[in-house]
């Protein structure tokens, strides 16, 4: 059975866009980023690259191992002062959420 191939049609570049400097285009793209999705970077700036539970420190090469935990459990509650966030390493973050599951299981 042969797979179908589809032609991808690219949108033509508008004349007004082609004359913009690259810096302006980059700035516009950065402004499109939703601040709700950018809370991780803000939390890392506010609280640093340190796990709030085990105090393990991270650097640039392993910063992907630190996550942002929402204290109230609501990932949509992202105050700009960071009061609902704590930076946890992936291991402590997993432990934090599994404790709730274990507690719910044992309560039954």
Secondary structure, DSSP 4 states (H G I P E B T S, - for coil): -PPP--PPPPPPPPHHHHTS-HHHHHHHHHHHS-TTTTHHHHHHHHH-SB-TTT--B--GGGGGGEEEEETTS-TT---TT-TTEEEEEHHHHHHHHHHHHHHHHHH-
